[in-house]
Amino acid sequence: MADGRHTTEAKAAKEAAKAKAAQDAKAAEARTRLLARLPHLPDEELRILSLNAERLEQSGTAGQKAQASAMLPAIRAALAERAAARPPVKPRAVRKVAATAQG
């Protein structure tokens, strides 16, 4: 009887490993699709994606933390690349106020 139970446990462990591998493959595919979309996302959506990934990295489930950690370097690189491509912002000219005569 012990052999039958061992075989059942081994099958269950094998199925669990197979399910985890499938889940990991699905997550990797989702990351790949998202990475491919990063250059095409509008600036605001990319900024929101960054904020969400940072939030999940801090307070998400273990899987969410892992995915966020895997994605954040690419998201941050895309944000930095866009920031570097923008023309520099000129400082606003300060208007001088003429001194009034006091008398």
Phi and psi restraints in degrees (range 20) as a CNS / XPLOR table:
assign (resid 1 and name C) (resid 2 and name N)
       (resid 2 and name CA) (resid 2 and name C) 1.0 -62.4 20.0 2
assign (resid 2 and name N) (resid 2 and name CA)
       (resid 2 and name C) (resid 3 and name N) 1.0 -35.7 20.0 2
assign (resid 2 and name C) (resid 3 and name N)
       (resid 3 and name CA) (resid 3 and name C) 1.0 -65.6 20.0 2
assign (resid 3 and name N) (resid 3 and name CA)
       (resid 3 and name C) (resid 4 and name N) 1.0 -38.2 20.0 2
assign (resid 3 and name C) (resid 4 and name N)
       (resid 4 and name CA) (resid 4 and name C) 1.0 -65.0 20.0 2
assign (resid 4 and name N) (resid 4 and name CA)
       (resid 4 and name C) (resid 5 and name N) 1.0 -40.9 20.0 2
assign (resid 4 and name C) (resid 5 and name N)
       (resid 5 and name CA) (resid 5 and name C) 1.0 -68.1 20.0 2
assign (resid 5 and name N) (resid 5 and name CA)
       (resid 5 and name C) (resid 6 and name N) 1.0 -40.8 20.0 2
assign (resid 5 and name C) (resid 6 and name N)
       (resid 6 and name CA) (resid 6 and name C) 1.0 -62.7 20.0 2
assign (resid 6 and name N) (resid 6 and name CA)
       (resid 6 and name C) (resid 7 and name N) 1.0 -41.4 20.0 2
assign (resid 6 and name C) (resid 7 and name N)
       (resid 7 and name CA) (resid 7 and name C) 1.0 -63.9 20.0 2
assign (resid 7 and name N) (resid 7 and name CA)
       (resid 7 and name C) (resid 8 and name N) 1.0 -41.7 20.0 2
assign (resid 7 and name C) (resid 8 and name N)
       (resid 8 and name CA) (resid 8 and name C) 1.0 -64.8 20.0 2
assign (resid 8 and name N) (resid 8 and name CA)
       (resid 8 and name C) (resid 9 and name N) 1.0 -42.4 20.0 2
assign (resid 8 and name C) (resid 9 and name N)
       (resid 9 and name CA) (resid 9 and name C) 1.0 -65.5 20.0 2
assign (resid 9 and name N) (resid 9 and name CA)
       (resid 9 and name C) (resid 10 and name N) 1.0 -38.3 20.0 2
assign (resid 9 and name C) (resid 10 and name N)
       (resid 10 and name CA) (resid 10 and name C) 1.0 -65.9 20.0 2
assign (resid 10 and name N) (resid 10 and name CA)
       (resid 10 and name C) (resid 11 and name N) 1.0 -40.7 20.0 2
assign (resid 10 and name C) (resid 11 and name N)
       (resid 11 and name CA) (resid 11 and name C) 1.0 -64.0 20.0 2
assign (resid 11 and name N) (resid 11 and name CA)
       (resid 11 and name C) (resid 12 and name N) 1.0 -42.2 20.0 2
assign (resid 11 and name C) (resid 12 and name N)
       (resid 12 and name CA) (resid 12 and name C) 1.0 -63.8 20.0 2
assign (resid 12 and name N) (resid 12 and name CA)
       (resid 12 and name C) (resid 13 and name N) 1.0 -41.4 20.0 2
assign (resid 12 and name C) (resid 13 and name N)
       (resid 13 and name CA) (resid 13 and name C) 1.0 -65.6 20.0 2
assign (resid 13 and name N) (resid 13 and name CA)
       (resid 13 and name C) (resid 14 and name N) 1.0 -39.6 20.0 2
assign (resid 13 and name C) (resid 14 and name N)
       (resid 14 and name CA) (resid 14 and name C) 1.0 -65.1 20.0 2
assign (resid 14 and name N) (resid 14 and name CA)
       (resid 14 and name C) (resid 15 and name N) 1.0 -42.2 20.0 2
assign (resid 14 and name C) (resid 15 and name N)
       (resid 15 and name CA) (resid 15 and name C) 1.0 -65.9 20.0 2
assign (resid 15 and name N) (resid 15 and name CA)
       (resid 15 and name C) (resid 16 and name N) 1.0 -39.4 20.0 2
assign (resid 15 and name C) (resid 16 and name N)
       (resid 16 and name CA) (resid 16 and name C) 1.0 -64.2 20.0 2
assign (resid 16 and name N) (resid 16 and name CA)
       (resid 16 and name C) (resid 17 and name N) 1.0 -41.3 20.0 2
assign (resid 16 and name C) (resid 17 and name N)
       (resid 17 and name CA) (resid 17 and name C) 1.0 -65.4 20.0 2
assign (resid 17 and name N) (resid 17 and name CA)
       (resid 17 and name C) (resid 18 and name N) 1.0 -39.0 20.0 2
assign (resid 17 and name C) (resid 18 and name N)
       (resid 18 and name CA) (resid 18 and name C) 1.0 -65.5 20.0 2
assign (resid 18 and name N) (resid 18 and name CA)
       (resid 18 and name C) (resid 19 and name N) 1.0 -41.8 20.0 2
assign (resid 18 and name C) (resid 19 and name N)
       (resid 19 and name CA) (resid 19 and name C) 1.0 -65.2 20.0 2
assign (resid 19 and name N) (resid 19 and name CA)
       (resid 19 and name C) (resid 20 and name N) 1.0 -40.9 20.0 2
assign (resid 19 and name C) (resid 20 and name N)
       (resid 20 and name CA) (resid 20 and name C) 1.0 -64.9 20.0 2
assign (resid 20 and name N) (resid 20 and name CA)
       (resid 20 and name C) (resid 21 and name N) 1.0 -40.8 20.0 2
assign (resid 20 and name C) (resid 21 and name N)
       (resid 21 and name CA) (resid 21 and name C) 1.0 -62.7 20.0 2
assign (resid 21 and name N) (resid 21 and name CA)
       (resid 21 and name C) (resid 22 and name N) 1.0 -41.3 20.0 2
assign (resid 21 and name C) (resid 22 and name N)
       (resid 22 and name CA) (resid 22 and name C) 1.0 -64.8 20.0 2
assign (resid 22 and name N) (resid 22 and name CA)
       (resid 22 and name C) (resid 23 and name N) 1.0 -40.7 20.0 2
assign (resid 22 and name C) (resid 23 and name N)
       (resid 23 and name CA) (resid 23 and name C) 1.0 -65.8 20.0 2
assign (resid 23 and name N) (resid 23 and name CA)
       (resid 23 and name C) (resid 24 and name N) 1.0 -42.1 20.0 2
assign (resid 23 and name C) (resid 24 and name N)
       (resid 24 and name CA) (resid 24 and name C) 1.0 -63.3 20.0 2
assign (resid 24 and name N) (resid 24 and name CA)
       (resid 24 and name C) (resid 25 and name N) 1.0 -40.4 20.0 2
assign (resid 24 and name C) (resid 25 and name N)
       (resid 25 and name CA) (resid 25 and name C) 1.0 -65.0 20.0 2
assign (resid 25 and name N) (resid 25 and name CA)
       (resid 25 and name C) (resid 26 and name N) 1.0 -39.4 20.0 2
assign (resid 25 and name C) (resid 26 and name N)
       (resid 26 and name CA) (resid 26 and name C) 1.0 -65.1 20.0 2
assign (resid 26 and name N) (resid 26 and name CA)
       (resid 26 and name C) (resid 27 and name N) 1.0 -41.6 20.0 2
assign (resid 26 and name C) (resid 27 and name N)
       (resid 27 and name CA) (resid 27 and name C) 1.0 -65.4 20.0 2
assign (resid 27 and name N) (resid 27 and name CA)
       (resid 27 and name C) (resid 28 and name N) 1.0 -40.8 20.0 2
assign (resid 27 and name C) (resid 28 and name N)
       (resid 28 and name CA) (resid 28 and name C) 1.0 -63.9 20.0 2
assign (resid 28 and name N) (resid 28 and name CA)
       (resid 28 and name C) (resid 29 and name N) 1.0 -39.6 20.0 2
assign (resid 28 and name C) (resid 29 and name N)
       (resid 29 and name CA) (resid 29 and name C) 1.0 -65.2 20.0 2
assign (resid 29 and name N) (resid 29 and name CA)
       (resid 29 and name C) (resid 30 and name N) 1.0 -40.1 20.0 2
assign (resid 29 and name C) (resid 30 and name N)
       (resid 30 and name CA) (resid 30 and name C) 1.0 -64.4 20.0 2
assign (resid 30 and name N) (resid 30 and name CA)
       (resid 30 and name C) (resid 31 and name N) 1.0 -41.4 20.0 2
assign (resid 30 and name C) (resid 31 and name N)
       (resid 31 and name CA) (resid 31 and name C) 1.0 -62.3 20.0 2
assign (resid 31 and name N) (resid 31 and name CA)
       (resid 31 and name C) (resid 32 and name N) 1.0 -41.9 20.0 2
assign (resid 31 and name C) (resid 32 and name N)
       (resid 32 and name CA) (resid 32 and name C) 1.0 -62.6 20.0 2
assign (resid 32 and name N) (resid 32 and name CA)
       (resid 32 and name C) (resid 33 and name N) 1.0 -43.3 20.0 2
assign (resid 32 and name C) (resid 33 and name N)
       (resid 33 and name CA) (resid 33 and name C) 1.0 -63.5 20.0 2
assign (resid 33 and name N) (resid 33 and name CA)
       (resid 33 and name C) (resid 34 and name N) 1.0 -41.2 20.0 2
assign (resid 33 and name C) (resid 34 and name N)
       (resid 34 and name CA) (resid 34 and name C) 1.0 -66.7 20.0 2
assign (resid 34 and name N) (resid 34 and name CA)
       (resid 34 and name C) (resid 35 and name N) 1.0 -42.0 20.0 2
assign (resid 34 and name C) (resid 35 and name N)
       (resid 35 and name CA) (resid 35 and name C) 1.0 -59.5 20.0 2
assign (resid 35 and name N) (resid 35 and name CA)
       (resid 35 and name C) (resid 36 and name N) 1.0 -38.0 20.0 2
assign (resid 35 and name C) (resid 36 and name N)
       (resid 36 and name CA) (resid 36 and name C) 1.0 -67.6 20.0 2
assign (resid 36 and name N) (resid 36 and name CA)
       (resid 36 and name C) (resid 37 and name N) 1.0 -28.0 20.0 2
assign (resid 36 and name C) (resid 37 and name N)
       (resid 37 and name CA) (resid 37 and name C) 1.0 -84.4 20.0 2
assign (resid 37 and name N) (resid 37 and name CA)
       (resid 37 and name C) (resid 38 and name N) 1.0 -19.3 20.0 2
assign (resid 37 and name C) (resid 38 and name N)
       (resid 38 and name CA) (resid 38 and name C) 1.0 -51.6 20.0 2
assign (resid 38 and name N) (resid 38 and name CA)
       (resid 38 and name C) (resid 39 and name N) 1.0 -46.3 20.0 2
assign (resid 38 and name C) (resid 39 and name N)
       (resid 39 and name CA) (resid 39 and name C) 1.0 -64.5 20.0 2
assign (resid 39 and name N) (resid 39 and name CA)
       (resid 39 and name C) (resid 40 and name N) 1.0 -19.6 20.0 2
assign (resid 39 and name C) (resid 40 and name N)
       (resid 40 and name CA) (resid 40 and name C) 1.0 -98.3 20.0 2
assign (resid 40 and name N) (resid 40 and name CA)
       (resid 40 and name C) (resid 41 and name N) 1.0 -7.3 20.0 2
assign (resid 40 and name C) (resid 41 and name N)
       (resid 41 and name CA) (resid 41 and name C) 1.0 -74.8 20.0 2
assign (resid 41 and name N) (resid 41 and name CA)
       (resid 41 and name C) (resid 42 and name N) 1.0 141.0 20.0 2
assign (resid 41 and name C) (resid 42 and name N)
       (resid 42 and name CA) (resid 42 and name C) 1.0 -62.6 20.0 2
assign (resid 42 and name N) (resid 42 and name CA)
       (resid 42 and name C) (resid 43 and name N) 1.0 156.1 20.0 2
assign (resid 42 and name C) (resid 43 and name N)
       (resid 43 and name CA) (resid 43 and name C) 1.0 -53.7 20.0 2
assign (resid 43 and name N) (resid 43 and name CA)
       (resid 43 and name C) (resid 44 and name N) 1.0 -44.9 20.0 2
assign (resid 43 and name C) (resid 44 and name N)
       (resid 44 and name CA) (resid 44 and name C) 1.0 -64.0 20.0 2
assign (resid 44 and name N) (resid 44 and name CA)
       (resid 44 and name C) (resid 45 and name N) 1.0 -42.1 20.0 2
assign (resid 44 and name C) (resid 45 and name N)
       (resid 45 and name CA) (resid 45 and name C) 1.0 -65.3 20.0 2
assign (resid 45 and name N) (resid 45 and name CA)
       (resid 45 and name C) (resid 46 and name N) 1.0 -37.7 20.0 2
assign (resid 45 and name C) (resid 46 and name N)
       (resid 46 and name CA) (resid 46 and name C) 1.0 -66.1 20.0 2
assign (resid 46 and name N) (resid 46 and name CA)
       (resid 46 and name C) (resid 47 and name N) 1.0 -39.3 20.0 2
assign (resid 46 and name C) (resid 47 and name N)
       (resid 47 and name CA) (resid 47 and name C) 1.0 -64.6 20.0 2
assign (resid 47 and name N) (resid 47 and name CA)
       (resid 47 and name C) (resid 48 and name N) 1.0 -43.0 20.0 2
assign (resid 47 and name C) (resid 48 and name N)
       (resid 48 and name CA) (resid 48 and name C) 1.0 -65.0 20.0 2
assign (resid 48 and name N) (resid 48 and name CA)
       (resid 48 and name C) (resid 49 and name N) 1.0 -41.5 20.0 2
assign (resid 48 and name C) (resid 49 and name N)
       (resid 49 and name CA) (resid 49 and name C) 1.0 -59.4 20.0 2
assign (resid 49 and name N) (resid 49 and name CA)
       (resid 49 and name C) (resid 50 and name N) 1.0 -41.2 20.0 2
assign (resid 49 and name C) (resid 50 and name N)
       (resid 50 and name CA) (resid 50 and name C) 1.0 -63.0 20.0 2
assign (resid 50 and name N) (resid 50 and name CA)
       (resid 50 and name C) (resid 51 and name N) 1.0 -46.0 20.0 2
assign (resid 50 and name C) (resid 51 and name N)
       (resid 51 and name CA) (resid 51 and name C) 1.0 -62.0 20.0 2
assign (resid 51 and name N) (resid 51 and name CA)
       (resid 51 and name C) (resid 52 and name N) 1.0 -42.4 20.0 2
assign (resid 51 and name C) (resid 52 and name N)
       (resid 52 and name CA) (resid 52 and name C) 1.0 -65.0 20.0 2
assign (resid 52 and name N) (resid 52 and name CA)
       (resid 52 and name C) (resid 53 and name N) 1.0 -42.3 20.0 2
assign (resid 52 and name C) (resid 53 and name N)
       (resid 53 and name CA) (resid 53 and name C) 1.0 -64.9 20.0 2
assign (resid 53 and name N) (resid 53 and name CA)
       (resid 53 and name C) (resid 54 and name N) 1.0 -39.9 20.0 2
assign (resid 53 and name C) (resid 54 and name N)
       (resid 54 and name CA) (resid 54 and name C) 1.0 -64.1 20.0 2
assign (resid 54 and name N) (resid 54 and name CA)
       (resid 54 and name C) (resid 55 and name N) 1.0 -39.9 20.0 2
assign (resid 54 and name C) (resid 55 and name N)
       (resid 55 and name CA) (resid 55 and name C) 1.0 -64.4 20.0 2
assign (resid 55 and name N) (resid 55 and name CA)
       (resid 55 and name C) (resid 56 and name N) 1.0 -45.8 20.0 2
assign (resid 55 and name C) (resid 56 and name N)
       (resid 56 and name CA) (resid 56 and name C) 1.0 -66.0 20.0 2
assign (resid 56 and name N) (resid 56 and name CA)
       (resid 56 and name C) (resid 57 and name N) 1.0 -34.3 20.0 2
assign (resid 56 and name C) (resid 57 and name N)
       (resid 57 and name CA) (resid 57 and name C) 1.0 -63.9 20.0 2
assign (resid 57 and name N) (resid 57 and name CA)
       (resid 57 and name C) (resid 58 and name N) 1.0 -31.0 20.0 2
assign (resid 57 and name C) (resid 58 and name N)
       (resid 58 and name CA) (resid 58 and name C) 1.0 -86.6 20.0 2
assign (resid 58 and name N) (resid 58 and name CA)
       (resid 58 and name C) (resid 59 and name N) 1.0 -40.3 20.0 2
assign (resid 58 and name C) (resid 59 and name N)
       (resid 59 and name CA) (resid 59 and name C) 1.0 -132.4 20.0 2
assign (resid 59 and name N) (resid 59 and name CA)
       (resid 59 and name C) (resid 60 and name N) 1.0 15.2 20.0 2
assign (resid 59 and name C) (resid 60 and name N)
       (resid 60 and name CA) (resid 60 and name C) 1.0 -86.5 20.0 2
assign (resid 60 and name N) (resid 60 and name CA)
       (resid 60 and name C) (resid 61 and name N) 1.0 -178.1 20.0 2
assign (resid 60 and name C) (resid 61 and name N)
       (resid 61 and name CA) (resid 61 and name C) 1.0 -70.3 20.0 2
assign (resid 61 and name N) (resid 61 and name CA)
       (resid 61 and name C) (resid 62 and name N) 1.0 172.6 20.0 2
assign (resid 61 and name C) (resid 62 and name N)
       (resid 62 and name CA) (resid 62 and name C) 1.0 -58.3 20.0 2
assign (resid 62 and name N) (resid 62 and name CA)
       (resid 62 and name C) (resid 63 and name N) 1.0 -42.0 20.0 2
assign (resid 62 and name C) (resid 63 and name N)
       (resid 63 and name CA) (resid 63 and name C) 1.0 -66.5 20.0 2
assign (resid 63 and name N) (resid 63 and name CA)
       (resid 63 and name C) (resid 64 and name N) 1.0 -40.8 20.0 2
assign (resid 63 and name C) (resid 64 and name N)
       (resid 64 and name CA) (resid 64 and name C) 1.0 -65.9 20.0 2
assign (resid 64 and name N) (resid 64 and name CA)
       (resid 64 and name C) (resid 65 and name N) 1.0 -40.4 20.0 2
assign (resid 64 and name C) (resid 65 and name N)
       (resid 65 and name CA) (resid 65 and name C) 1.0 -61.6 20.0 2
assign (resid 65 and name N) (resid 65 and name CA)
       (resid 65 and name C) (resid 66 and name N) 1.0 -43.0 20.0 2
assign (resid 65 and name C) (resid 66 and name N)
       (resid 66 and name CA) (resid 66 and name C) 1.0 -64.8 20.0 2
assign (resid 66 and name N) (resid 66 and name CA)
       (resid 66 and name C) (resid 67 and name N) 1.0 -44.4 20.0 2
assign (resid 66 and name C) (resid 67 and name N)
       (resid 67 and name CA) (resid 67 and name C) 1.0 -66.9 20.0 2
assign (resid 67 and name N) (resid 67 and name CA)
       (resid 67 and name C) (resid 68 and name N) 1.0 -41.0 20.0 2
assign (resid 67 and name C) (resid 68 and name N)
       (resid 68 and name CA) (resid 68 and name C) 1.0 -63.2 20.0 2
assign (resid 68 and name N) (resid 68 and name CA)
       (resid 68 and name C) (resid 69 and name N) 1.0 -43.1 20.0 2
assign (resid 68 and name C) (resid 69 and name N)
       (resid 69 and name CA) (resid 69 and name C) 1.0 -62.6 20.0 2
assign (resid 69 and name N) (resid 69 and name CA)
       (resid 69 and name C) (resid 70 and name N) 1.0 -34.8 20.0 2
assign (resid 69 and name C) (resid 70 and name N)
       (resid 70 and name CA) (resid 70 and name C) 1.0 -72.3 20.0 2
assign (resid 70 and name N) (resid 70 and name CA)
       (resid 70 and name C) (resid 71 and name N) 1.0 -32.0 20.0 2
assign (resid 70 and name C) (resid 71 and name N)
       (resid 71 and name CA) (resid 71 and name C) 1.0 -89.5 20.0 2
assign (resid 71 and name N) (resid 71 and name CA)
       (resid 71 and name C) (resid 72 and name N) 1.0 -29.8 20.0 2
assign (resid 71 and name C) (resid 72 and name N)
       (resid 72 and name CA) (resid 72 and name C) 1.0 -56.7 20.0 2
assign (resid 72 and name N) (resid 72 and name CA)
       (resid 72 and name C) (resid 73 and name N) 1.0 -41.4 20.0 2
assign (resid 72 and name C) (resid 73 and name N)
       (resid 73 and name CA) (resid 73 and name C) 1.0 -58.7 20.0 2
assign (resid 73 and name N) (resid 73 and name CA)
       (resid 73 and name C) (resid 74 and name N) 1.0 -41.0 20.0 2
assign (resid 73 and name C) (resid 74 and name N)
       (resid 74 and name CA) (resid 74 and name C) 1.0 -69.0 20.0 2
assign (resid 74 and name N) (resid 74 and name CA)
       (resid 74 and name C) (resid 75 and name N) 1.0 -39.8 20.0 2
assign (resid 74 and name C) (resid 75 and name N)
       (resid 75 and name CA) (resid 75 and name C) 1.0 -64.9 20.0 2
assign (resid 75 and name N) (resid 75 and name CA)
       (resid 75 and name C) (resid 76 and name N) 1.0 -46.1 20.0 2
assign (resid 75 and name C) (resid 76 and name N)
       (resid 76 and name CA) (resid 76 and name C) 1.0 -63.8 20.0 2
assign (resid 76 and name N) (resid 76 and name CA)
       (resid 76 and name C) (resid 77 and name N) 1.0 -38.0 20.0 2
assign (resid 76 and name C) (resid 77 and name N)
       (resid 77 and name CA) (resid 77 and name C) 1.0 -64.2 20.0 2
assign (resid 77 and name N) (resid 77 and name CA)
       (resid 77 and name C) (resid 78 and name N) 1.0 -41.0 20.0 2
assign (resid 77 and name C) (resid 78 and name N)
       (resid 78 and name CA) (resid 78 and name C) 1.0 -64.4 20.0 2
assign (resid 78 and name N) (resid 78 and name CA)
       (resid 78 and name C) (resid 79 and name N) 1.0 -41.3 20.0 2
assign (resid 78 and name C) (resid 79 and name N)
       (resid 79 and name CA) (resid 79 and name C) 1.0 -63.8 20.0 2
assign (resid 79 and name N) (resid 79 and name CA)
       (resid 79 and name C) (resid 80 and name N) 1.0 -44.0 20.0 2
assign (resid 79 and name C) (resid 80 and name N)
       (resid 80 and name CA) (resid 80 and name C) 1.0 -65.1 20.0 2
assign (resid 80 and name N) (resid 80 and name CA)
       (resid 80 and name C) (resid 81 and name N) 1.0 -39.4 20.0 2
assign (resid 80 and name C) (resid 81 and name N)
       (resid 81 and name CA) (resid 81 and name C) 1.0 -62.8 20.0 2
assign (resid 81 and name N) (resid 81 and name CA)
       (resid 81 and name C) (resid 82 and name N) 1.0 -42.8 20.0 2
assign (resid 81 and name C) (resid 82 and name N)
       (resid 82 and name CA) (resid 82 and name C) 1.0 -67.2 20.0 2
assign (resid 82 and name N) (resid 82 and name CA)
       (resid 82 and name C) (resid 83 and name N) 1.0 -39.5 20.0 2
assign (resid 82 and name C) (resid 83 and name N)
       (resid 83 and name CA) (resid 83 and name C) 1.0 -64.2 20.0 2
assign (resid 83 and name N) (resid 83 and name CA)
       (resid 83 and name C) (resid 84 and name N) 1.0 -39.4 20.0 2
assign (resid 83 and name C) (resid 84 and name N)
       (resid 84 and name CA) (resid 84 and name C) 1.0 -69.5 20.0 2
assign (resid 84 and name N) (resid 84 and name CA)
       (resid 84 and name C) (resid 85 and name N) 1.0 -28.2 20.0 2
assign (resid 84 and name C) (resid 85 and name N)
       (resid 85 and name CA) (resid 85 and name C) 1.0 -80.0 20.0 2
assign (resid 85 and name N) (resid 85 and name CA)
       (resid 85 and name C) (resid 86 and name N) 1.0 -18.6 20.0 2
assign (resid 85 and name C) (resid 86 and name N)
       (resid 86 and name CA) (resid 86 and name C) 1.0 -72.6 20.0 2
assign (resid 86 and name N) (resid 86 and name CA)
       (resid 86 and name C) (resid 87 and name N) 1.0 144.7 20.0 2
assign (resid 86 and name C) (resid 87 and name N)
       (resid 87 and name CA) (resid 87 and name C) 1.0 -67.7 20.0 2
assign (resid 87 and name N) (resid 87 and name CA)
       (resid 87 and name C) (resid 88 and name N) 1.0 149.8 20.0 2
assign (resid 87 and name C) (resid 88 and name N)
       (resid 88 and name CA) (resid 88 and name C) 1.0 -64.8 20.0 2
assign (resid 88 and name N) (resid 88 and name CA)
       (resid 88 and name C) (resid 89 and name N) 1.0 147.6 20.0 2
assign (resid 88 and name C) (resid 89 and name N)
       (resid 89 and name CA) (resid 89 and name C) 1.0 -86.4 20.0 2
assign (resid 89 and name N) (resid 89 and name CA)
       (resid 89 and name C) (resid 90 and name N) 1.0 126.6 20.0 2
assign (resid 89 and name C) (resid 90 and name N)
       (resid 90 and name CA) (resid 90 and name C) 1.0 -77.3 20.0 2
assign (resid 90 and name N) (resid 90 and name CA)
       (resid 90 and name C) (resid 91 and name N) 1.0 138.9 20.0 2
assign (resid 90 and name C) (resid 91 and name N)
       (resid 91 and name CA) (resid 91 and name C) 1.0 -68.4 20.0 2
assign (resid 91 and name N) (resid 91 and name CA)
       (resid 91 and name C) (resid 92 and name N) 1.0 146.5 20.0 2
assign (resid 91 and name C) (resid 92 and name N)
       (resid 92 and name CA) (resid 92 and name C) 1.0 -70.7 20.0 2
assign (resid 92 and name N) (resid 92 and name CA)
       (resid 92 and name C) (resid 93 and name N) 1.0 141.6 20.0 2
assign (resid 92 and name C) (resid 93 and name N)
       (resid 93 and name CA) (resid 93 and name C) 1.0 -73.0 20.0 2
assign (resid 93 and name N) (resid 93 and name CA)
       (resid 93 and name C) (resid 94 and name N) 1.0 139.5 20.0 2
assign (resid 93 and name C) (resid 94 and name N)
       (resid 94 and name CA) (resid 94 and name C) 1.0 -97.0 20.0 2
assign (resid 94 and name N) (resid 94 and name CA)
       (resid 94 and name C) (resid 95 and name N) 1.0 126.2 20.0 2
assign (resid 94 and name C) (resid 95 and name N)
       (resid 95 and name CA) (resid 95 and name C) 1.0 -79.7 20.0 2
assign (resid 95 and name N) (resid 95 and name CA)
       (resid 95 and name C) (resid 96 and name N) 1.0 129.4 20.0 2
assign (resid 95 and name C) (resid 96 and name N)
       (resid 96 and name CA) (resid 96 and name C) 1.0 -84.3 20.0 2
assign (resid 96 and name N) (resid 96 and name CA)
       (resid 96 and name C) (resid 97 and name N) 1.0 136.1 20.0 2
assign (resid 96 and name C) (resid 97 and name N)
       (resid 97 and name CA) (resid 97 and name C) 1.0 -94.6 20.0 2
assign (resid 97 and name N) (resid 97 and name CA)
       (resid 97 and name C) (resid 98 and name N) 1.0 130.2 20.0 2
assign (resid 97 and name C) (resid 98 and name N)
       (resid 98 and name CA) (resid 98 and name C) 1.0 -67.2 20.0 2
assign (resid 98 and name N) (resid 98 and name CA)
       (resid 98 and name C) (resid 99 and name N) 1.0 139.1 20.0 2
assign (resid 98 and name C) (resid 99 and name N)
       (resid 99 and name CA) (resid 99 and name C) 1.0 -71.0 20.0 2
assign (resid 99 and name N) (resid 99 and name CA)
       (resid 99 and name C) (resid 100 and name N) 1.0 135.3 20.0 2
assign (resid 99 and name C) (resid 100 and name N)
       (resid 100 and name CA) (resid 100 and name C) 1.0 -94.0 20.0 2
assign (resid 100 and name N) (resid 100 and name CA)
       (resid 100 and name C) (resid 101 and name N) 1.0 144.9 20.0 2
assign (resid 100 and name C) (resid 101 and name N)
       (resid 101 and name CA) (resid 101 and name C) 1.0 -75.3 20.0 2
assign (resid 101 and name N) (resid 101 and name CA)
       (resid 101 and name C) (resid 102 and name N) 1.0 129.4 20.0 2
assign (resid 101 and name C) (resid 102 and name N)
       (resid 102 and name CA) (resid 102 and name C) 1.0 -105.1 20.0 2
assign (resid 102 and name N) (resid 102 and name CA)
       (resid 102 and name C) (resid 103 and name N) 1.0 132.5 20.0 2
